[in-house]
Amino acid sequence: MHDIRAIREHPEAFDAALARRGEAPLSADLLALDEARRAKISAAETAQAEQNKASKQVGAAKASGDEAEFERLRRLVGEKKAEVAEMQAEAKALDAQLTDQLARIANLPASDVPDGVDEDDNVEVNRWGNPRNFDFDPKEHFEIGGVATSMDFEMAAKISGSRFVVLKGAVARIHRALAQFMIDTHVEDNGLTEMQTPVLVRDEAMYGTDKLPKFGGESFMAASEAARQKLSDEALGYATPDIIEKMKAGVALRDLVAETYEIAPTKEDYWLVPTSEVPLTYSVANDILDEAALPIRMTAHTLCFRSEAGSAGKDTAGMLRQHQFEKVEMVSITHPDESEAEQKRMLRCAEDLLERLEIPFRTVVLCTGDMGFGARRTYDIEAWLPGQNAYREISSVSTTGDFQARRMNARFRPSEGGKPQFVHTLNGSGLAVGRCLIAVLENGQQADGSVTLPAVLAPYLGGKTVLSADGVLS
């Protein structure tokens, strides 16, 4: 969320920063709306003062016996009361309109973020490890002999549709081992506090972490009990082909129910988290923290859900891009003066995991055109996938400044006194578990279809270090 006062003071700088993101100037429209809002507030305050003045005079006129003046003043008080209520309602409506417009504007990029249009303009800042020289043509993860029978896309499609996977046996265990390794490293070596958070969150949590209203179409929603019951009673028993196709296409359950049976959404509806950034960050919403409590560093391993809107046809083979996946997330709540250093610290935490797993990677800083909606600066870590002969994103580490904190009113009280200030929030993948599994399998594959696994996973796999060609750990 942007501060309208900052836009008021520096409109040219605001528009220039938006232009770096490829956005049209917005300050003039925002300030015109702000001016109208403030004018209504001022007029309401003037009318309120006139109402109060007339109210005091009513009693005096009554006491003096001046009935004509008493009636005039009484009518004036009523008129002013209605006028105040009308102008306050208009000011409230303008304020809501301004807030909505501000909520839909992306964060402003930090001054050192490179300008650019898309991922081709991202700038590499680090590279670790050398891609392995294979004496055979490396396969993609789902084609490797020891993996193919344990990564079942057909079963998942039967259960849930496309872009889901069922992991079995040894591959499922390796996936679980990776998540445990990540969490243990973050807790024991990086000083993060492990959290177990809900994966169902309210509108407020999605809004406060900048996922609403901009990205509602890319998230899944679980409907309220009333909507679920209605769907169970009427839709599932008498589902038309059209309804079934919409459900298969990933139409949000709440929207489907509302559209088909005219059930209005309620506050009992929940969003499935696109990332545990949402509950972790929102945990400090509406709080005033002591400065001494900062930084707050958290990590969580959760399921994540994304509809992948706009990504039709991309990475449909394998488990690179899924509707449901697991991720270990890092979130930091910091003092504004510490957020730059904190982002670098979080980036190293993520890079270190890949180094321990012996997976070559490169780190890029995203250009203005490729950066996410809420970020001021983002570093992407891209793991080398020999099956694709390409580096692919496995982690994003972003600082949002006070962008999220303003939306969810998260502040801290300075130790030297003074009014509360907004905290800064940061988030980063540490790491995407499924994509890390892909990288481990592809980089460790052997000509016979077996996979040599990273040594750091051995304690989580009962000392085993090889996935055999027939899918057995040894």
N, C-alpha and C positions, 0 to 999 in steps of 0.2 A: 504494500500500500504506500502511496506517495503522500507526502506532507504538502497540503495545499499552500501552507505559508511559505515553504521553500520555493514552490512554483511562482508564487506571488512576487517573491524577492528576486528570483533569477529566471524569468521566463525564457530568455534566449538560451541560457545554458541547458535548461530542461529540454527544449526543442532540439538543440544540437545533439544532446545525448540520445534522444529518440531517433534522430536521423542516422546515427551510427548503427542502429538496429534495423534501419530501413523503414522506419515509421514516419508518417506525415506529422507535421507540427500540430500540437494539441493544446498548447498553453492558452491561446486566445479563447477557444471555446470553453475550456475549464475555468478561466478567470471570469468570463462573462457570466457563467452559471454561478460562480462563487460570489460575484458582485450582486447578482439578483438575490441570492440567498441572504447575504449580509444586509441588503437593503430591506428585505422583508423582516428580518430580525430587528433592525433598527426602528422600522415603522411600528412593529408590534410593541416594542419597548416604549415608544413615544405614546402610543394609544393607551398602553397600560398605565403610564404616568398620568395621563389625562383622566382615565377611569378612576384612579386612586384619588386624584384631586377632587373630582366631582363627588365621589363617595363621601369624602370628608365634609363637603359643603351641603350634602343632603340633610344631615342632622341639624346643621345650623339653620337652614331654611325652615325646617319643620318646627324647630324651637321658636323661631321668630314669628311663626304664624303666617308666613308668606307661602300660601298654598300653590300659587302659580309658579313661583321659583322652585318650590319643592317638586312639583310634577315635571318641570323642565329638566331639573337635575336628575330626577329618577329615570326619565326617558334617556337622558344622555348617558347615564351609567350603563343602562341596558344596551344602548347602541354601541358604546365603546367595548363592552364585554364581548358582544358578538363580533365586533371588528377585530379585537385582539385574538379571539379564538380562530377566526378565519385566516388572519395573517400568520399566526403560529402554525396552523395546518399547512399553509402554503410554504412557509419556511422549512417545515419538516419534510415536505415532499421534495423541495429543491435540494435539501441536504442529502436525502436518500438518493436522489438522482446523481448528485456530485460524487457521493461515496461509491455508487455503482460504477460510474465512469472511471474513477481512480482505481478501483479494484480490477479493472480489465486492462490496465496499462502495464506492460512489462517493466521489470526493474531496470534501472539505468546501469549501463556497463561501467566497470571501474576504468580509470583513465589508461591503465596499462594493458587493457584487453585489446588484442589486434583487431583492426577493422576487417570485415570480410562478408561474404554472401552466404557461403555454405561450408561443409566440412573440408572442401579443397583448400580453404583459406586458413585452416587451423595451423598452429605453429608448434612443431616438435620442440620440446624442452629437455627431454631426457630419453635415453635408450639403454636398456640393460639386457645382457645376454645375447648370444648369437644363435640365430635359427639353425637347427640341426641339419646337417647334410645327410639325406636319406639315400641309401643305395637301392631304393625301390620307390614307386610312386605312392606317396602317403595318401591315406584315405581320409574322408570326413568321418567324424566320430561314429555316426550311425552305421557306417559300412565296415568298421573294424570287426574282424572275426569274433573276438572275445566279447564284443559289446552287442552285436546285432541281435542276439537272442534275448538279451536282458533289457532292451530298450524298445518297448512295445507301443507303437503308435496306432496300430489297428485296434488293440484292446481299448486304448484311451478314446479313440474316435467312436467306438461302440458305446462307451460310457458317457462321453461328454462332447464329442464333436472334434473338429480340427483344432490344431494348436494346443494339444495336450499330449502328455506322455505318461506311460506307466513304466517305472523303473523296477527291475526285479533283481533278486539275488545279490551277487557280488557288486554289480553296478550301483544298486540302491545303497549298499553298505559304503561304497566309496563316496557317494554323494553325501551321505550322513557324516562320514569321517571328515570330509572337507569342511562342513559347517561347524563341527565340533572343534576342529583345528583352528578355524578363524576366531570363533568366540573365545577359546582358551587363550589364544595369543593376544587378543584385544584386552582381555581382563588381566592376565598375568604379566604381560610385558608392556602393554600400552596404557594401563591405568584407567580403562573404561569400566563403567558400572554396567553389569549385565542386567537387562530388563526383560520381562516377559509381558508383552503388551497385547491388548485386544487387536484383532484384525477387522473388527466391525467398528466403525466410528460414525459419529454424528456429522451433520452438515457443518456445524461450527468448526470442527477439527479440520475438515477438508478446506473450508474457506480460509481459516487462519493460517494454513500452510500453503496457500496460493493455488490449491488444486481446483477450487471453485471460485467464480463461475466458469473460468476459462476452459477447464479440462473435464467437465462433467461427462462429455461424450466419450471420453477415453477410459472411464472408470465403470466398474460394475456396482450395482446397488442391490441389496437384499431388501425385499419389501416388508412392510409392517405385518403384524399378525393378522389384522383384518384383511389386508390385501392377499396374503398367502392363503388364508382360508377361502376367500372368494375364488382365487385362482384354482385351488384344489377342488372346490365344489363344482365350479362351472367350466373352467377352461380345460383342465386335464381330462375330465370326463367327456367333454364334448368339443375337444380341440379341433379347429378347422385346419386344413393344410396350411393356410396363411399364417395362423398363430404359431404352428409348429415350426415353419420356416423362419419366422421372426425370432423365435427362441433359439433356434440353431445358429442364427446369424449373430447372436450375442446381444439382442436388444435388452436393455436393462429391464429387469423384472418389474420394477415399479412403474416404468413408462408403459410397458405392455399391459399391465393390469389397469392403469389409469386410462389408457386409450381404449381398451376393449370393454371395460366394465364401469368406466366413469367413477373410479374410486380415487379421490384426491389424495396426493401424497401427504403424509403426516410426519411429525417429528419422531415417530417411532421407527421410521425407515432408517436403514444404516447403509453406509458405503463400505465396500470391501477395500481395504487399503491398497493403493498402488505401490506403497513402500512403507516400511515402519518409520520412515522420516515423519509421517503424519502423527501417529500417537506419541512418539518420542518428543518431537518438537512441541506439540500442543500440550504436553504435560506441564508446561510453565505458563500456559495462557492465563491472563488476568492476575498473575502473581506480581508482587513487588518483592524481589529477592534482595538479600543482603549482598553487598559487593563482595564480602569475604567468601561467599558461597560460590563465586565464579572462579574458574570455569566449571560448568557441569558437563561431564563427558559420559555419554551413554552408548550402549550397543545392544542390538537385539537381532535374533534370528527368527524370521517370520515367513509365512507364506505371503506372496504378493499377487495382486490381480490387476491385469490391464487388458482392455479390449483391443489395444493396438490399432485404434482408429487411424485410417489413412495409410496403413502399412500393408494393404492387400497385395499379395504377390511377392512380398519381400521375405526372404529367408524361410520359406514354407517347409523346406526339407529339414529334418532333424529337429533338435530342441533348442535352437539358438533364440527363437522368438516365440514365446509361449504366452497363453492367456493367464496361466497360473505357474508361478515359479517361486523359488526360495532365494532369500538374500539376507546377508548379514549387513546391517546398517550401522553407521556411526553418526551420532549427532552431538554437536557441542553448542552450549549456550555460553556466550562469552561477554566480557567487557568490550565495548567498541574499540578500545585501544589495542586489544589483544587478538582481534579476529584475523588480521593478516597473517600473523605468526601461527595462529591455530590452523588455518587452512593448509599451510605448509606442513605442519606436524601431522595432520590427518592424511595428507597425500603420502607422506613417508610411511605411515602405518599400512596403507593399502599396498604401496609398492613393495614393502618388506615381505608381505605375504606371498607375492608372486616370486620374489627372489628365493624365499625358503622352499617354494614349490618347484623351483628351477624352471620357471616358464619365462621365456624371453618376452619382453614387452617394450612398448614405447609410451611416453607420456606427452600429451599435447595440451596446449592451452586453447580453448575454443575461441573462435573469432566471434564478433558481435552477431553475425547472422546465423550462427549455429548454436548459440547459447540458449539455455532454457529460460522460460518465462520469468521465474523468480530469482535468477542468479545475477550477481554482480560480476562474478568471475568463476569459471569452471575449468578444472583440469580433468581430462579423460585419460584413463589408462587403458591401453589397447594390448591385449595378449596376442601373441603370434599363434595362428592356427594353420599348421602346415597343410591340412586337408583343403583349406581354401586358399592357401598361399597368400595370406593377408593378415594384417593386424585387425582385431575386432575389439570393440569396447567391452571392458569387463568391470570398469568402475568409473564413476563420476564423483568428483569431490568439489562441492560448490560452497561459496559464501554468499549469503543473501543480504548482508548488512542488517539494517533494521527493517527491511521490507516485510518480512513475516511478523516480526515483533509488533509492528504498528497494527497489523491486521488482527492480532490476537491479544493486544495490549499486555505484552510481557515486558516488565521493567525491573530495574534494580535501584536500590537506594544507595547513593554514593556514601562512602564511609566518612568523608569529611563534611557531610551534610549537603543540603540543597535539595531541589525537587528531583523526584525519580526520573531516570533516563531509560530509554529503550535499550534492551540487550541486543546483541548481534547473534544470529543463528547460522549454523553451518551444518551441512550434511554430506555424507559420502558413503559409497558402497564399499564394504570391506569384507567380502566381495560378493558379487552375484554368484551363487553357489552352482547353479546349472551351467553357466558359461565357464566357470572354473573347472567343472567336471569335463566339459568339452575340451578345454585346453590341456588338461592332464592326460586325457585319453589320446588326443591327437599327437601331442609331443612325445608321449612315451610309447607309441605303437611300434611294433616290430613286424618284420616281413611275414612271419608265420601267423599273424593275427593276434598275438599276445600283446600285453601292455606292461611296460616297466613303470612302476608307480614311484612317486617321490618318497624319499626316505622319511621325511617328516610325518608322513601319514601312517607309518608302520605301527606306532603305539596305539593308533585308533583302529587298526585292522588286525589286531592280534599278532603283530610282528610280521605279517605277510607283506610282500613287496611286488608281487607279480599277479596280473590278471591273465590267466592262461587263455589260449585260443578257443577253448570250449567254455569260457566264462566262469572259471573257478579261481578263487584266490589261493595263492601258495607262497 
